[in-house]
């Protein structure tokens, strides 16, 4: 099954957020982790409302958060995870979708077909999928 068809077939992915924190605008080299971490701390109220919203006009809080890249996974765990209101929220980590990560389409198909079993409640230790071209079944604790 194509990943788009797989995700469309299940309602639990109808309200999820892909999280790639970016503290500076533009393209090019990503800012260092400490710059993004400082931005999240300094703008915490603005950042956290994307996860705690009950406002239909703004956008409801997600049921699932997919954290893109290790820096995001670390910053989310350090600054945000324990301050979320909805404890039924589930989370999982995936590689950053940058060209330098060189994740194959086949690997992403595999991960999308197995991601559901690695979703964990926000108050539990989460998993991340790590791309390994010789072993697509490489899920690790964050």
KOLTI-159718 format. One line per field, with one value per atom (N, C-alpha, C, O, CB): residue number from 1; atom name; x, y, z. Coordinates in nm, 2 decimals, decimal comma, m for minus. Glycine has a CB too. Layout:
num: [NUM ...] .
atomo: [CA ...] .
px: [X ...] .
py: [Y ...] .
pz: [Z ...] .
end
This chain:
num: [1 1 1 1 1 2 2 2 2 2 3 3 3 3 3 4 4 4 4 4 5 5 5 5 5 6 6 6 6 6 7 7 7 7 7 8 8 8 8 8 9 9 9 9 9 10 10 10 10 10 11 11 11 11 11 12 12 12 12 12 13 13 13 13 13 14 14 14 14 14 15 15 15 15 15 16 16 16 16 16 17 17 17 17 17 18 18 18 18 18 19 19 19 19 19 20 20 20 20 20 21 21 21 21 21 22 22 22 22 22 23 23 23 23 23 24 24 24 24 24 25 25 25 25 25 26 26 26 26 26 27 27 27 27 27 28 28 28 28 28 29 29 29 29 29 30 30 30 30 30 31 31 31 31 31 32 32 32 32 32 33 33 33 33 33 34 34 34 34 34 35 35 35 35 35 36 36 36 36 36 37 37 37 37 37 38 38 38 38 38 39 39 39 39 39 40 40 40 40 40 41 41 41 41 41 42 42 42 42 42 43 43 43 43 43 44 44 44 44 44 45 45 45 45 45 46 46 46 46 46 47 47 47 47 47 48 48 48 48 48 49 49 49 49 49 50 50 50 50 50 51 51 51 51 51 52 52 52 52 52 53 53 53 53 53 54 54 54 54 54 55 55 55 55 55 56 56 56 56 56 57 57 57 57 57 58 58 58 58 58 59 59 59 59 59 60 60 60 60 60 61 61 61 61 61 62 62 62 62 62 63 63 63 63 63 64 64 64 64 64 65 65 65 65 65 66 66 66 66 66 67 67 67 67 67 68 68 68 68 68 69 69 69 69 69 70 70 70 70 70 71 71 71 71 71 72 72 72 72 72 73 73 73 73 73 74 74 74 74 74 75 75 75 75 75 76 76 76 76 76 77 77 77 77 77 78 78 78 78 78 79 79 79 79 79 80 80 80 80 80 81 81 81 81 81 82 82 82 82 82 83 83 83 83 83 84 84 84 84 84 85 85 85 85 85 86 86 86 86 86 87 87 87 87 87 88 88 88 88 88 89 89 89 89 89 90 90 90 90 90 91 91 91 91 91 92 92 92 92 92 93 93 93 93 93 94 94 94 94 94 95 95 95 95 95 96 96 96 96 96 97 97 97 97 97 98 98 98 98 98 99 99 99 99 99 100 100 100 100 100 101 101 101 101 101 102 102 102 102 102 103 103 103 103 103 104 104 104 104 104 105 105 105 105 105 106 106 106 106 106 107 107 107 107 107 108 108 108 108 108 109 109 109 109 109 110 110 110 110 110 111 111 111 111 111 112 112 112 112 112 113 113 113 113 113 114 114 114 114 114 115 115 115 115 115 116 116 116 116 116 117 117 117 117 117 118 118 118 118 118 119 119 119 119 119 120 120 120 120 120 121 121 121 121 121 122 122 122 122 122 123 123 123 123 123 124 124 124 124 124 125 125 125 125 125 126 126 126 126 126 127 127 127 127 127 128 128 128 128 128 129 129 129 129 129 130 130 130 130 130 131 131 131 131 131 132 132 132 132 132 133 133 133 133 133 134 134 134 134 134 135 135 135 135 135 136 136 136 136 136 137 137 137 137 137 138 138 138 138 138 139 139 139 139 139 140 140 140 140 140 141 141 141 141 141 142 142 142 142 142] .
atomo: [N CA C O CB N CA C O CB N CA C O CB N CA C O CB N CA C O CB N CA C O CB N CA C O CB N CA C O CB N CA C O CB N CA C O CB N CA C O CB N CA C O CB N CA C O CB N CA C O CB N CA C O CB N CA C O CB N CA C O CB N CA C O CB N CA C O CB N CA C O CB N CA C O CB N CA C O CB N CA C O CB N CA C O CB N CA C O CB N CA C O CB N CA C O CB N CA C O CB N CA C O CB N CA C O CB N CA C O CB N CA C O CB N CA C O CB N CA C O CB N CA C O CB N CA C O CB N CA C O CB N CA C O CB N CA C O CB N CA C O CB N CA C O CB N CA C O CB N CA C O CB N CA C O CB N CA C O CB N CA C O CB N CA C O CB N CA C O CB N CA C O CB N CA C O CB N CA C O CB N CA C O CB N CA C O CB N CA C O CB N CA C O CB N CA C O CB N CA C O CB N CA C O CB N CA C O CB N CA C O CB N CA C O CB N CA C O CB N CA C O CB N CA C O CB N CA C O CB N CA C O CB N CA C O CB N CA C O CB N CA C O CB N CA C O CB N CA C O CB N CA C O CB N CA C O CB N CA C O CB N CA C O CB N CA C O CB N CA C O CB N CA C O CB N CA C O CB N CA C O CB N CA C O CB N CA C O CB N CA C O CB N CA C O CB N CA C O CB N CA C O CB N CA C O CB N CA C O CB N CA C O CB N CA C O CB N CA C O CB N CA C O CB N CA C O CB N CA C O CB N CA C O CB N CA C O CB N CA C O CB N CA C O CB N CA C O CB N CA C O CB N CA C O CB N CA C O CB N CA C O CB N CA C O CB N CA C O CB N CA C O CB N CA C O CB N CA C O CB N CA C O CB N CA C O CB N CA C O CB N CA C O CB N CA C O CB N CA C O CB N CA C O CB N CA C O CB N CA C O CB N CA C O CB N CA C O CB N CA C O CB N CA C O CB N CA C O CB N CA C O CB N CA C O CB N CA C O CB N CA C O CB N CA C O CB N CA C O CB N CA C O CB N CA C O CB N CA C O CB N CA C O CB N CA C O CB N CA C O CB N CA C O CB N CA C O CB N CA C O CB N CA C O CB N CA C O CB N CA C O CB N CA C O CB N CA C O CB] .
px: [0,08 0,00 0,09 0,19 m0,10 0,06 0,13 0,11 0,00 0,08 0,22 0,21 0,09 0,03 0,33 0,06 m0,05 m0,18 m0,27 m0,06 m0,20 m0,33 m0,33 m0,44 m0,33 m0,22 m0,21 m0,25 m0,33 m0,07 m0,20 m0,23 m0,37 m0,44 m0,13 m0,42 m0,56 m0,66 m0,78 m0,58 m0,62 m0,72 m0,75 m0,85 m0,67 m0,67 m0,70 m0,72 m0,64 m0,58 m0,82 m0,86 m0,77 m0,77 m1,00 m0,69 m0,60 m0,49 m0,43 m0,54 m0,47 m0,37 m0,44 m0,38 m0,29 m0,57 m0,64 m0,60 m0,63 m0,79 m0,54 m0,50 m0,37 m0,36 m0,61 m0,26 m0,13 m0,04 m0,07 m0,07 0,07 0,17 0,30 0,35 0,17 0,37 0,51 0,58 0,56 0,54 0,67 0,74 0,89 0,97 0,73 0,92 1,06 1,08 1,05 1,09 1,14 1,16 1,26 1,37 1,20 1,23 1,32 1,32 1,22 1,28 1,44 1,44 1,48 1,47 1,54 1,53 1,56 1,50 1,47 1,72 1,47 1,41 1,50 1,63 1,33 1,45 1,53 1,58 1,53 1,66 1,66 1,71 1,86 1,92 1,68 1,91 2,05 2,08 1,99 2,12 2,20 2,24 2,14 2,11 2,38 2,10 2,01 2,09 2,21 1,95 2,02 2,08 2,12 2,07 1,99 2,22 2,27 2,15 2,07 2,39 2,16 2,06 2,04 1,92 2,10 2,14 2,13 2,05 1,98 2,26 2,06 1,99 1,84 1,76 2,04 1,81 1,67 1,61 1,50 1,65 1,69 1,64 1,62 1,52 1,75 1,70 1,68 1,56 1,48 1,80 1,53 1,41 1,29 1,19 1,42 1,29 1,17 1,15 1,03 1,19 1,25 1,24 1,19 1,10 1,38 1,24 1,20 1,06 1,00 1,30 1,01 0,88 0,79 0,71 0,90 0,81 0,74 0,59 0,53 0,78 0,53 0,38 0,33 0,23 0,34 0,40 0,37 0,38 0,30 0,45 0,49 0,52 0,42 0,37 0,66 0,40 0,31 0,17 0,10 0,33 0,12 m0,02 m0,06 m0,17 m0,06 0,04 0,01 m0,02 m0,07 0,13 0,01 m0,01 m0,12 m0,17 0,12 m0,16 m0,26 m0,39 m0,48 m0,21 m0,40 m0,51 m0,65 m0,65 m0,49 m0,75 m0,89 m0,97 m1,09 m0,96 m0,90 m0,96 m0,97 m0,87 m0,89 m1,09 m1,11 m1,05 m1,00 m1,26 m1,06 m1,00 m0,85 m0,79 m1,05 m0,79 m0,64 m0,60 m0,49 m0,59 m0,67 m0,63 m0,63 m0,57 m0,49 m0,69 m0,70 m0,57 m0,49 m0,81 m0,55 m0,42 m0,42 m0,53 m0,41 m0,30 m0,29 m0,32 m0,31 m0,16 m0,34 m0,35 m0,21 m0,18 m0,46 m0,13 0,00 0,10 0,07 m0,01 0,22 0,33 0,44 0,49 0,38 0,49 0,60 0,71 0,71 0,56 0,82 0,93 1,04 1,09 0,99 1,08 1,17 1,31 1,34 1,12 1,40 1,54 1,57 1,48 1,58 1,69 1,73 1,73 1,70 1,87 1,77 1,77 1,63 1,60 1,83 1,53 1,39 1,34 1,27 1,30 1,38 1,34 1,39 1,32 1,39 1,52 1,58 1,51 1,48 1,73 1,50 1,44 1,29 1,25 1,44 1,22 1,08 1,08 1,00 1,01 1,16 1,17 1,21 1,15 1,26 1,31 1,36 1,26 1,25 1,49 1,19 1,12 0,97 0,90 1,16 0,92 0,77 0,69 0,58 0,76 0,75 0,68 0,60 0,48 0,78 0,66 0,60 0,50 0,44 0,70 0,49 0,40 0,28 0,21 0,47 0,26 0,14 0,02 0,03 0,17 m0,10 m0,22 m0,28 m0,33 m0,32 m0,28 m0,35 m0,25 m0,17 m0,39 m0,28 m0,19 m0,22 m0,16 m0,20 m0,33 m0,36 m0,28 m0,28 m0,51 m0,21 m0,12 m0,02 0,04 m0,06 0,01 0,11 0,22 0,20 0,05 0,34 0,45 0,55 0,55 0,53 0,63 0,73 0,83 0,79 0,66 0,95 1,05 1,09 1,09 1,18 1,12 1,16 1,28 1,31 1,05 1,36 1,48 1,43 1,32 1,56 1,52 1,49 1,49 1,57 1,60 1,39 1,38 1,47 1,43 1,24 1,59 1,69 1,76 1,77 1,79 1,80 1,87 1,99 2,03 1,91 2,06 2,18 2,15 2,24 2,25 2,02 1,99 1,98 2,00 1,86 1,96 1,96 1,87 1,91 2,10 1,75 1,66 1,59 1,54 1,56 1,60 1,54 1,38 1,33 1,59 1,32 1,17 1,12 1,02 1,13 1,20 1,16 1,16 1,07 1,25 1,26 1,27 1,16 1,10 1,40 1,12 1,00 0,87 0,79 0,99 0,86 0,74 0,73 0,63 0,74 0,85 0,85 0,81 0,73 0,99 0,88 0,85 0,70 0,64 0,94 0,64 0,50 0,41 0,30 0,47 0,45 0,36 0,37 0,29 0,40 0,48 0,50 0,49 0,51 0,63 0,48 0,48 0,38 0,41 0,47 0,26 0,15 0,19 0,15 0,03 0,27 0,30 0,41 0,43 0,35 0,47 0,57 0,52 0,60 0,69 0,40 0,34 0,33 0,27 0,21 0,38 0,37 0,30 0,31 0,51 0,23 0,17 0,28 0,39 0,09 0,24 0,34 0,41 0,52 0,27 0,35 0,41 0,50 0,54 0,30 0,52 0,60 0,73 0,72 0,53 0,83 0,95 0,91 0,85 1,06 0,95 0,92 1,02 1,14 0,89 0,98 1,07 1,10 1,02 1,00 1,21 1,24 1,28 1,35 1,35 1,25 1,29 1,42 1,43 1,19 1,52 1,65 1,67 1,66 1,77 1,71 1,73 1,86 1,96 1,72 1,85 1,96 1,93 1,84 1,98 2,01 1,98 1,98 1,93 2,07 2,05 2,06 1,95 1,94 2,19 1,88 1,78 1,68 1,70 1,85 1,57 1,47 1,40 1,34 1,37 1,41 1,34 1,43 1,47 1,30 1,47 1,56 1,50 1,52 1,69 1,42 1,34 1,42 1,45 1,20 1,45 1,52 1,45 1,37 1,67 1,48 1,42 1,49 1,61 1,44 1,41 1,46 1,52 1,57 1,35] .
py: [m0,12 0,00 0,12 0,13 0,00 0,22 0,35 0,42 0,42 0,43 0,49 0,56 0,66 0,67 0,63 0,73 0,82 0,75 0,80 0,90 0,64 0,56 0,50 0,50 0,44 0,46 0,40 0,51 0,48 0,35 0,63 0,73 0,78 0,81 0,85 0,79 0,83 0,73 0,77 0,86 0,61 0,51 0,50 0,44 0,37 0,57 0,57 0,70 0,80 0,50 0,72 0,85 0,90 1,03 0,84 0,82 0,88 0,97 1,04 0,77 0,96 1,06 1,18 1,25 0,98 1,20 1,31 1,44 1,55 1,29 1,44 1,57 1,54 1,52 1,61 1,56 1,54 1,66 1,73 1,41 1,68 1,78 1,72 1,64 1,89 1,77 1,74 1,85 1,97 1,72 1,83 1,93 1,94 1,85 1,92 2,05 2,08 2,23 2,32 2,07 2,24 2,37 2,45 2,40 2,36 2,58 2,66 2,80 2,86 2,67 2,85 2,97 3,09 3,21 2,96 3,06 3,17 3,14 3,03 3,17 3,25 3,23 3,20 3,22 3,36 3,16 3,13 2,99 2,90 3,22 2,97 2,83 2,83 2,93 2,79 2,71 2,70 2,62 2,55 2,84 2,63 2,56 2,59 2,70 2,59 2,48 2,50 2,56 2,54 2,36 2,64 2,70 2,59 2,48 2,81 2,62 2,53 2,50 2,59 2,58 2,39 2,34 2,44 2,47 2,21 2,50 2,60 2,72 2,78 2,63 2,76 2,88 2,85 2,93 2,92 2,73 2,69 2,67 2,71 2,56 2,61 2,59 2,72 2,73 2,51 2,81 2,95 3,01 3,08 3,04 3,00 3,06 2,99 3,07 3,03 2,86 2,79 2,85 2,87 2,64 2,86 2,91 3,05 3,09 2,91 3,14 3,28 3,30 3,40 3,36 3,21 3,22 3,11 3,06 3,23 3,06 2,93 2,94 2,85 2,90 3,05 3,06 3,05 2,99 3,20 3,11 3,11 2,97 2,92 3,21 2,90 2,76 2,66 2,58 2,72 2,67 2,56 2,57 2,47 2,58 2,69 2,70 2,61 2,58 2,85 2,58 2,49 2,35 2,27 2,49 2,32 2,18 2,18 2,07 2,13 2,29 2,29 2,36 2,39 2,36 2,40 2,48 2,40 2,28 2,53 2,47 2,42 2,51 2,50 2,41 2,60 2,70 2,65 2,63 2,84 2,63 2,58 2,67 2,63 2,56 2,80 2,90 2,90 2,91 3,04 2,88 2,87 2,73 2,72 2,90 2,63 2,49 2,42 2,46 2,49 2,30 2,22 2,16 2,13 2,12 2,12 2,05 1,92 1,86 2,04 1,87 1,74 1,62 1,63 1,73 1,51 1,38 1,31 1,23 1,29 1,34 1,28 1,39 1,48 1,17 1,38 1,47 1,38 1,29 1,55 1,42 1,35 1,45 1,55 1,30 1,42 1,51 1,48 1,36 1,49 1,58 1,56 1,60 1,72 1,64 1,50 1,53 1,52 1,54 1,66 1,48 1,46 1,59 1,58 1,40 1,70 1,83 1,86 1,90 1,94 1,85 1,87 1,78 1,82 1,86 1,65 1,55 1,58 1,57 1,41 1,63 1,67 1,79 1,79 1,69 1,89 2,02 2,00 2,05 2,13 1,92 1,89 1,82 1,85 1,80 1,72 1,65 1,74 1,73 1,53 1,82 1,91 2,02 2,05 1,97 2,08 2,21 2,20 2,28 2,31 2,10 2,10 1,98 2,00 2,12 1,87 1,74 1,74 1,70 1,63 1,78 1,77 1,89 1,89 1,77 1,98 2,09 2,09 2,19 2,22 1,98 1,96 1,92 1,84 1,86 1,98 1,95 1,82 1,75 2,06 1,78 1,66 1,54 1,52 1,67 1,46 1,35 1,23 1,12 1,30 1,24 1,13 1,15 1,07 1,13 1,26 1,29 1,18 1,14 1,43 1,14 1,04 1,10 1,20 0,91 1,04 1,10 0,99 0,88 1,19 1,03 0,95 1,04 1,15 0,85 0,99 1,06 1,00 0,88 1,07 1,09 1,05 1,13 1,23 1,07 1,09 1,16 1,30 1,31 1,08 1,39 1,52 1,50 1,42 1,63 1,56 1,53 1,62 1,66 1,56 1,63 1,71 1,63 1,50 1,78 1,68 1,61 1,54 1,43 1,69 1,59 1,53 1,40 1,32 1,63 1,39 1,26 1,15 1,03 1,28 1,17 1,06 0,94 0,83 1,02 0,97 0,86 0,81 0,89 0,91 0,68 0,63 0,63 0,62 0,49 0,64 0,63 0,50 0,49 0,65 0,39 0,26 0,26 0,19 0,15 0,32 0,32 0,40 0,36 0,39 0,51 0,59 0,51 0,52 0,72 0,43 0,35 0,25 0,23 0,28 0,19 0,09 0,16 0,11 0,03 0,27 0,34 0,38 0,37 0,46 0,43 0,47 0,36 0,37 0,55 0,24 0,12 0,06 m0,01 0,01 0,10 0,05 0,15 0,12 m0,02 0,28 0,39 0,37 0,41 0,52 0,32 0,32 0,24 0,27 0,26 0,13 0,05 0,11 0,06 m0,09 0,22 0,29 0,42 0,49 0,31 0,46 0,57 0,55 0,45 0,61 0,64 0,62 0,75 0,86 0,61 0,73 0,84 0,94 0,90 0,79 1,06 1,17 1,16 1,21 1,30 1,09 1,08 0,95 0,91 1,07 0,88 0,76 0,80 0,89 0,64 0,72 0,73 0,70 0,60 0,65 0,79 0,77 0,70 0,68 0,90 0,66 0,59 0,69 0,78 0,46 0,66 0,73 0,62 0,53 0,84 0,65 0,56 0,62 0,74 0,55 0,53 0,57 0,50 0,38 0,54 0,58 0,52 0,44 0,50 0,63 0,32 0,23 0,15 0,07 0,13 0,18 0,13 m0,03 m0,09 0,18 m0,09 m0,23 m0,30 m0,42 m0,27 m0,21 m0,26 m0,15 m0,07 m0,31 m0,16 m0,05 m0,06 0,03 m0,07 m0,18 m0,20 m0,15 m0,23 m0,34 m0,02 0,03 0,14 0,26 0,09 0,10 0,19 0,19 0,09 0,14 0,31 0,33 0,42 0,50 0,38 0,40 0,50 0,63 0,64 0,45 0,74 0,88 0,91 1,02 0,98] .
pz: [0,00 0,00 0,00 0,07 0,12 m0,08 m0,09 0,05 0,10 m0,20 0,10 0,23 0,24 0,34 0,26 0,13 0,13 0,16 0,23 0,00 0,09 0,11 0,25 0,31 0,01 0,31 0,44 0,54 0,63 0,47 0,53 0,63 0,62 0,72 0,62 0,50 0,47 0,53 0,56 0,33 0,54 0,57 0,72 0,76 0,53 0,81 0,95 1,01 0,98 1,02 1,09 1,14 1,24 1,26 1,20 1,31 1,41 1,36 1,44 1,49 1,23 1,17 1,11 1,03 1,06 1,14 1,08 1,15 1,09 1,10 1,26 1,33 1,40 1,52 1,43 1,32 1,37 1,33 1,23 1,33 1,40 1,36 1,33 1,41 1,47 1,23 1,20 1,26 1,23 1,05 1,35 1,42 1,38 1,41 1,57 1,32 1,28 1,33 1,26 1,12 1,44 1,50 1,42 1,39 1,65 1,39 1,32 1,38 1,39 1,17 1,43 1,50 1,41 1,45 1,61 1,29 1,20 1,06 1,03 1,18 0,99 0,86 0,75 0,77 0,83 0,64 0,52 0,51 0,58 0,53 0,41 0,38 0,41 0,44 0,24 0,40 0,42 0,55 0,59 0,43 0,60 0,72 0,84 0,86 0,76 0,90 1,02 1,13 1,15 1,06 1,21 1,33 1,43 1,43 1,40 1,51 1,61 1,71 1,73 1,68 1,77 1,87 1,98 2,02 1,93 2,03 2,14 2,10 2,18 2,20 1,98 1,93 1,92 1,96 1,79 1,87 1,86 2,00 2,03 1,78 2,09 2,23 2,30 2,37 2,31 2,28 2,34 2,29 2,36 2,32 2,16 2,09 2,16 2,19 1,94 2,17 2,23 2,38 2,41 2,23 2,45 2,59 2,59 2,67 2,66 2,50 2,50 2,45 2,48 2,42 2,36 2,30 2,33 2,25 2,15 2,45 2,49 2,48 2,43 2,64 2,52 2,52 2,37 2,35 2,58 2,28 2,14 2,08 2,01 2,06 2,12 2,07 2,13 2,05 2,10 2,26 2,32 2,28 2,29 2,47 2,24 2,21 2,09 2,07 2,18 2,00 1,89 1,94 1,86 1,80 2,06 2,11 2,22 2,25 2,17 2,27 2,37 2,33 2,41 2,49 2,20 2,15 2,15 2,12 2,01 2,20 2,18 2,09 2,09 2,33 2,02 1,94 1,79 1,73 1,94 1,74 1,61 1,50 1,40 1,58 1,53 1,43 1,42 1,32 1,46 1,54 1,54 1,49 1,43 1,68 1,53 1,50 1,63 1,72 1,43 1,63 1,75 1,78 1,69 1,74 1,90 1,94 1,87 1,85 2,09 1,84 1,77 1,86 1,98 1,70 1,79 1,86 1,86 1,95 1,80 1,76 1,73 1,70 1,62 1,62 1,75 1,71 1,66 1,72 1,83 1,53 1,47 1,47 1,41 1,32 1,55 1,57 1,47 1,46 1,71 1,39 1,28 1,31 1,32 1,16 1,33 1,36 1,51 1,60 1,31 1,54 1,68 1,76 1,88 1,68 1,70 1,78 1,82 1,94 1,70 1,74 1,77 1,88 1,97 1,64 1,86 1,96 2,10 2,20 1,92 2,10 2,23 2,29 2,41 2,21 2,21 2,26 2,30 2,41 2,14 2,23 2,26 2,40 2,49 2,16 2,42 2,54 2,66 2,77 2,53 2,64 2,75 2,79 2,91 2,70 2,69 2,72 2,71 2,77 2,63 2,63 2,60 2,65 2,70 2,46 2,64 2,67 2,80 2,80 2,66 2,90 3,04 3,06 3,17 3,14 2,97 2,99 2,90 2,89 2,97 2,84 2,75 2,83 2,92 2,64 2,80 2,87 2,84 2,93 2,85 2,71 2,67 2,68 2,60 2,52 2,79 2,82 2,73 2,73 2,96 2,64 2,55 2,42 2,33 2,52 2,40 2,29 2,27 2,37 2,30 2,15 2,12 2,04 1,97 2,05 2,06 1,99 1,93 1,98 2,08 1,83 1,77 1,70 1,66 1,67 1,69 1,62 1,48 1,47 1,71 1,39 1,26 1,22 1,28 1,15 1,12 1,07 1,01 0,96 0,97 1,01 0,95 0,80 0,75 0,99 0,73 0,59 0,50 0,39 0,55 0,54 0,46 0,36 0,38 0,55 0,25 0,15 0,20 0,15 0,03 0,30 0,36 0,44 0,46 0,45 0,48 0,55 0,46 0,51 0,63 0,33 0,23 0,27 0,24 0,20 0,32 0,36 0,23 0,15 0,46 0,20 0,08 0,09 0,20 0,05 m0,02 m0,03 0,02 0,09 m0,18 m0,01 0,04 0,19 0,26 m0,02 0,25 0,40 0,46 0,56 0,44 0,40 0,45 0,43 0,52 0,38 0,33 0,31 0,43 0,49 0,17 0,45 0,56 0,70 0,77 0,57 0,72 0,85 0,86 0,97 0,87 0,75 0,76 0,78 0,84 0,63 0,74 0,76 0,90 0,94 0,65 0,97 1,10 1,22 1,33 1,11 1,18 1,28 1,39 1,50 1,21 1,35 1,45 1,58 1,69 1,38 1,56 1,67 1,76 1,87 1,63 1,72 1,79 1,85 1,92 1,71 1,83 1,89 2,04 2,08 1,83 2,12 2,27 2,33 2,28 2,33 2,44 2,50 2,55 2,58 2,63 2,55 2,57 2,71 2,73 2,57 2,81 2,94 2,95 3,05 3,04 2,83 2,83 2,74 2,66 2,77 2,76 2,67 2,53 2,50 2,72 2,44 2,30 2,22 2,26 2,24 2,10 2,00 1,89 1,86 1,95 1,82 1,69 1,60 1,63 1,71 1,47 1,36 1,31 1,28 1,25 1,30 1,25 1,11 1,10 1,35 1,01 0,88 0,88 0,90 0,77 0,84 0,82 0,69 0,69 0,94 0,59 0,46 0,45 0,36 0,35 0,55 0,56 0,65 0,66 0,61 0,73 0,82 0,85 0,94 0,96 0,78 0,79 0,93 0,98 0,68 1,00 1,13 1,24 1,33 1,15 1,24 1,34 1,42 1,39 1,27 1,52 1,61 1,74 1,79 1,63 1,79 1,91 2,01 1,97 1,88 2,14 2,23 2,22 2,19 2,38 2,24 2,24 2,37 2,39 2,20] .
end
